[in-house]
Amino acid sequence: MKKVVSTEKKPIKLWLTDLEDGALAQAKNLANLPFAFKHIPIMPDSHQGYGMPIGSILATKGVVVPNAVGVDIGCGMCAMRTSLKSVSKEDLKKTLAIARTLIPLGFNWHEEPQEEALMPKGHEDLQVVARGYAKGKKQLGTLGGGNHFIEIQQGSDGYIWIMIHSGSRALGYTVANHYNKVAIKLNELYHSEVTKKMELAFLPIKTPEAKNYIAEMNYCIEYAFANRKLMMTRMTNALTEVVGAFDSGEIINKSHNFAAWEQHFGESVLVHRKGATRAYKDEFGMIPGSQGTSSYIVKGLGNPESFMSCSHGAGRKMGRKQAQRELNLAHEIELLNKKGVVHAIRHASDLDEATGAYKDIDIVMENQKDLAEVVVELTPLAVLKG
């Protein structure tokens, strides 16, 4: 931990020294919520989000806050070690070409619904999920856009790894928006001190609306994992087609946009993690860098001060439009080419996901040495972006 802000109703505990003003203002809003528990941890990759900083944790008593989970419910990471020791650059290019035919990227999705058996069970009793289920079957196994990626990596353990970052697509977005609007209306009805401007409308946990949100949120978390699993299968198929058969290890899966009941400081609280990874003692997780920099397989240290959490990545230091305006395209391409990474940065519009748009992953990792320990360092070889 780098700093504690003690000016608000609850302390704000920061694992970084360079938090932007907008994110700090959002953290102060969290610290003044009447239902916030204990303190507000801010992770080393944190930056301003919608209502709540990305890379922060909010533990609550008696309420759930849809916007403290966010619009991409269940967004997270999967990583899998293969038995391969190396892959040539030519084979990496062939693998990505095949993968693009199997996995829709960006706004694209499958023309046909994917197999029913691949979808989580129980959608029939969920109001919003049921309406989006048919579309969800067509979006299963698709990457989406933004900072979502698929990466083939060389591990410091000597093996080739595959890592995927994606979420719940339109299904999670629709659920999040629906229940945030419900929360806003309810908060206005009983004149809540949590104003609409704070973007942190809540649902009292005993209400039907809260119970419905939690059920639909949990479905979206399962759907997001099913989405990543299907993409992992198809990436494995693409790589197998190029290099031949190989063995695969177990998938490590971690969400970083979710809320869950947990025990902390002797009490049962609802822990909202928005762009933060759970890091219980000896629990495996992933912390990706930016495009072209190292990523890490980590083990949690179970630090109670962060509600047993760590960062979910490097974290942005530039907004998307700012990066497209200010970064030098030739320079960013040269950085990736020098490292031998097979990438897809071609135009100024791609610069929102360039290395220069993100914080230094080495500093981020140094700042959270009390939260997680590195098990494997992963060097990027090839990347697909939405």
Summary of the structure (lengths in Angstrom):
residues: 386
radius of gyration: 20.3
end to end distance: 33.8
largest distance: 63.2
contacts: 1387
relative contact order: 0.18
helix: 37%
strand: 26%
